[in-house]
Amino acid sequence: MTSTANKPTIILTHAAWADGSSWSKVILPLQAAGFNVYAAQIPLTGLHADIAALKQLLARVSGPVILVGHSYAGAVITAAASGNPTVGALVYIAGMAPDEGESVGTLFHRAAPHAQAPALSPDADGLLWLPPDAFANAVAPDSSVEETAVMQAAQKPIAIACLGETMGIPAWREKPSWFLIAGKDRMISPDTQRFMAERAKSRIRALEVDHTPISSAPHAVVDIIVEAAKATS
């Protein structure tokens, strides 16, 4: 294993319907490359609650940090890093990058949904659950049948407040960012991803991958994170 000296800490933040273990294929290669790595666990009970949870982890980490967000968690890192001098860069993996006053829901509806994107409606508790086969058909179609079966069984529901609460000052206005645009994404329109990436003036890497490259193309995810870490060290 390469030494962690003089390297930033990598904090990975999970998407809706997932938890920190969703980064399992990314964590070990980053550790092998010499990085200290944390996979944040956010409650998915509301954007502001998720931001608070990530800030609690940030407060425990000393030295420079690279924040990485997959999908919905892009919004979480966008807010949590704002005004925090320890965060050197943001990395969006098919992520949401709202501007001030925007919500995740607003960006989701910026483009027409993919034909195989699941229809969502909250249950009596205000939670959104993915229907059967949503992971296999839309969230992670390039992952194996076994992997998507586990994702479906272990899904962590997202509160409707995660989509409706609005962004404060976005960290991408003050920090460099990298953006992996997923060209085969069925959950977040690739056109919307490009709009957000260009607005944030991100370093863009556009690949023909599905919405969950942390499972289907983890090497590509590791590469862009390492690139961000080297550029900001």
C-alpha positions as MATLAB code, in Angstrom:
seq = 'MTSTANKPTIILTHAAWADGSSWSKVILPLQAAGFNVYAAQIPLTGLHADIAALKQLLARVSGPVILVGHSYAGAVITAAASGNPTVGALVYIAGMAPDEGESVGTLFHRAAPHAQAPALSPDADGLLWLPPDAFANAVAPDSSVEETAVMQAAQKPIAIACLGETMGIPAWREKPSWFLIAGKDRMISPDTQRFMAERAKSRIRALEVDHTPISSAPHAVVDIIVEAAKATS';
ca = [
       0.000    0.000    0.000;
       1.193    3.477   -0.883;
       1.804    5.919    1.976;
      -1.061    8.241    2.933;
       1.363   11.074    3.744;
       0.524   14.371    2.052;
      -2.616   12.944    0.469;
      -6.112   14.279    1.087;
      -8.752   12.212    2.804;
     -11.494   10.974    0.503;
     -15.073   11.108    1.799;
     -17.585    9.205   -0.326;
     -21.280   10.034    0.058;
     -23.965    7.610   -1.054;
     -27.029    8.053   -3.217;
     -30.712    7.697   -2.431;
     -31.886    4.125   -1.826;
     -28.337    3.154   -0.841;
     -25.858    3.341    2.035;
     -22.115    3.638    2.469;
     -21.505    0.036    1.416;
     -22.484    0.999   -2.138;
     -18.898    2.281   -2.483;
     -17.346   -1.143   -1.745;
     -15.701   -1.458   -5.185;
     -14.192    2.033   -4.895;
     -12.959    2.029   -1.306;
     -10.278   -0.669   -1.564;
      -8.608    0.678   -4.752;
      -8.443    4.151   -3.195;
      -6.935    2.712   -0.029;
      -4.443    0.750   -2.128;
      -3.481    4.038   -3.793;
      -2.628    5.443   -0.369;
      -5.721    7.443    0.582;
      -7.584    7.514    3.861;
     -11.192    6.837    2.897;
     -14.506    7.283    4.673;
     -17.910    6.260    3.350;
     -20.384    8.642    4.964;
     -23.718    7.344    6.199;
     -26.453    9.910    5.644;
     -30.007    9.342    6.944;
     -31.907   10.295    3.756;
     -34.534   11.990    5.919;
     -34.204   15.439    4.295;
     -31.536   17.396    2.456;
     -30.759   19.556    5.487;
     -30.501   16.516    7.781;
     -28.199   14.792    5.321;
     -26.006   17.896    5.097;
     -25.774   17.983    8.893;
     -24.727   14.329    9.027;
     -21.973   14.872    6.469;
     -20.748   17.964    8.308;
     -20.453   15.873   11.486;
     -18.110   13.496    9.663;
     -16.150   16.379    8.147;
     -15.573   17.755   11.639;
     -13.905   14.475   12.647;
     -11.392   14.507    9.791;
      -8.186   16.530    9.943;
      -6.317   17.817    6.934;
      -7.516   18.377    3.379;
     -10.553   16.511    2.061;
     -11.971   15.553   -1.332;
     -15.755   15.190   -1.166;
     -17.374   12.740   -3.578;
     -21.116   12.432   -4.122;
     -23.073    9.906   -6.162;
     -26.440   10.941   -7.613;
     -28.580   12.685   -4.939;
     -25.513   13.002   -2.689;
     -24.085   15.525   -5.104;
     -26.508   18.000   -3.555;
     -25.361   16.999   -0.075;
     -21.675   17.607   -0.787;
     -22.532   20.839   -2.626;
     -23.991   22.273    0.567;
     -21.780   20.615    3.179;
     -18.561   21.911    1.602;
     -19.726   25.506    1.311;
     -17.462   27.768    3.336;
     -15.392   24.810    4.612;
     -11.680   25.473    3.929;
     -10.663   21.844    4.506;
     -12.556   20.686    1.398;
     -10.243   21.047   -1.558;
     -12.459   19.707   -4.331;
     -15.823   18.199   -5.175;
     -16.333   15.120   -7.342;
     -19.769   14.410   -8.798;
     -20.529   10.885   -9.967;
     -23.677   11.229  -12.083;
     -24.504   13.708   -9.354;
     -26.860   16.526   -8.539;
     -25.271   19.978   -8.301;
     -28.027   22.480   -7.487;
     -27.586   26.212   -7.536;
     -28.781   28.505   -4.757;
     -32.548   28.227   -4.291;
     -32.851   25.076   -6.431;
     -34.029   21.699   -5.189;
     -33.061   18.220   -6.311;
     -36.648   17.681   -7.463;
     -36.496   20.732   -9.712;
     -33.392   19.396  -11.436;
     -34.835   15.891  -11.747;
     -37.751   17.327  -13.709;
     -35.633   19.564  -15.927;
     -35.746   16.901  -18.658;
     -38.309   14.266  -19.569;
     -37.754   11.002  -17.658;
     -36.244    7.989  -19.368;
     -38.803    5.425  -20.506;
     -37.477    2.931  -17.961;
     -37.148    5.339  -15.043;
     -39.413    4.251  -12.174;
     -42.540    6.205  -11.315;
     -42.287    7.386   -7.710;
     -44.884    8.443   -5.175;
     -44.455    8.809   -1.402;
     -46.040    6.347    1.001;
     -48.093    7.331    4.046;
     -44.887    8.220    5.902;
     -43.583   10.486    3.154;
     -40.976    7.955    1.995;
     -40.087    7.023   -1.566;
     -39.348    3.358   -2.269;
     -38.153    1.929   -5.564;
     -40.507   -0.636   -7.113;
     -39.409   -4.195   -7.995;
     -36.813   -4.387  -10.773;
     -36.001   -0.653  -10.616;
     -32.356   -1.303   -9.837;
     -32.034   -3.817  -12.665;
     -33.895   -1.677  -15.211;
     -32.898    1.882  -14.349;
     -30.556    2.437  -11.419;
     -27.822   -0.096  -12.201;
     -28.676   -1.973  -15.420;
     -25.009   -2.688  -16.188;
     -24.426   -4.425  -12.851;
     -24.945   -8.153  -12.466;
     -28.304   -9.719  -11.673;
     -26.928  -10.739   -8.281;
     -25.725   -7.220   -7.503;
     -28.995   -5.540   -8.418;
     -30.939   -8.130   -6.413;
     -28.929   -7.169   -3.328;
     -29.406   -3.449   -4.026;
     -33.154   -3.958   -4.323;
     -33.386   -5.992   -1.113;
     -31.205   -3.587    0.884;
     -32.616   -0.311   -0.429;
     -32.874    2.557    2.017;
     -35.896    4.753    1.268;
     -35.549    8.479    0.731;
     -37.827   11.057    2.337;
     -39.705   13.381    0.015;
     -38.038   16.292    1.848;
     -34.730   15.297    0.246;
     -36.150   16.345   -3.104;
     -37.978   19.474   -1.996;
     -35.600   21.302    0.353;
     -33.568   23.973   -1.407;
     -29.865   24.656   -1.726;
     -28.012   27.461    0.020;
     -24.787   28.841   -1.444;
     -23.282   26.021   -3.533;
     -19.695   25.033   -2.873;
     -18.948   24.666   -6.579;
     -18.910   28.459   -6.812;
     -15.773   28.554   -4.658;
     -14.080   25.172   -5.168;
     -12.830   23.185   -8.150;
     -15.029   20.287   -9.164;
     -14.929   17.190  -11.339;
     -17.992   15.612  -12.926;
     -18.440   12.106  -14.321;
     -21.349   12.346  -16.751;
     -23.053    8.971  -17.179;
     -24.047    8.808  -20.838;
     -26.362    5.806  -20.381;
     -28.053    7.161  -17.249;
     -31.763    6.298  -16.934;
     -32.299    8.122  -13.627;
     -30.741   11.573  -14.177;
     -30.758   12.844  -17.746;
     -27.223   13.034  -19.204;
     -28.237   16.407  -20.665;
     -29.116   17.648  -17.176;
     -25.813   16.326  -15.870;
     -23.943   18.243  -18.553;
     -25.935   21.404  -17.817;
     -24.962   21.197  -14.139;
     -21.334   20.310  -14.872;
     -20.871   23.181  -17.315;
     -22.610   25.634  -15.002;
     -20.243   24.623  -12.192;
     -17.268   24.853  -14.586;
     -16.372   21.286  -13.630;
     -13.659   19.201  -15.234;
     -15.888   16.850  -17.208;
     -15.366   13.186  -17.955;
     -18.247   11.861  -20.079;
     -18.444    8.068  -20.245;
     -20.932    5.567  -21.643;
     -21.838    4.147  -18.238;
     -25.087    3.686  -16.343;
     -26.332    5.646  -13.340;
     -24.290    3.549  -10.906;
     -20.730    3.364  -12.228;
     -19.514    2.888   -8.661;
     -20.737   -0.677   -9.221;
     -20.506   -1.188  -12.991;
     -17.340    0.831  -13.762;
     -15.551    1.436  -10.440;
     -12.148    1.886  -12.108;
     -13.466    4.966  -13.925;
     -14.773    6.385  -10.661;
     -11.452    5.770   -8.912;
      -9.586    7.439  -11.784;
     -11.556   10.688  -11.607;
     -11.263   10.846   -7.813;
      -7.493   10.308   -7.981;
      -7.263   12.979  -10.689;
      -9.074   15.470   -8.455;
      -6.893   14.560   -5.479;
      -3.650   15.004   -7.435;
      -4.762   18.299   -8.940;
      -5.656   19.818   -5.592;
      -2.898   18.367   -3.389;
];
